[in-house]
Amino acid sequence: GIVDASRVGVCGGSHGGFLAGHAIGQHPDLFKVAAMRNPVTNIASMLTATDIPDWCYVETFGCGYYDFTKFDPPTGQELQSMWEASPVAHFENVRAPTLLALGMSDRRVPPSQGVEYFHALRSKGVDTNLLVYEKDDHAIE
């Protein structure tokens, strides 16, 4: 075939990192390695730490759900739905060695997202490495 199934990897940054996290958690037999830059890994824990809280609602509930004219604290059910829509909800399935690269000055996707995922994967024995860029923000240069 065209693709060697023993060497399939996935990489992405920001929303692409979010998708890579979903890929390795929901398709652990397919993806053998992953690299994620400033990934969204837990929408619920990102909600109050990001400069784009509206994205958290739209990603979880779709367009039209978020009211841009006000901010109400999230309900317990909303937080549960956000968690369920996140890669962290599938971390126990991950087997792919994973590289995380984080810009520590990122306000869009707080570095705590990647740190949380790093610790979650390490706690399950997944070979995981963390690269930290102290002076970089969302765009690691």
Salt bridges, closest charged atoms under 4 A:
ASP29 OD1 - ARG95 NH2 2.24
ASP51 OD1 - ARG108 NE 2.86
GLU59 OE1 - HIS15 NE2 3.24
ASP72 OD2 - LYS70 NZ 3.34
GLU92 OE1 - LYS124 NZ 3.98
ASP106 OD2 - HIS138 ND1 2.70
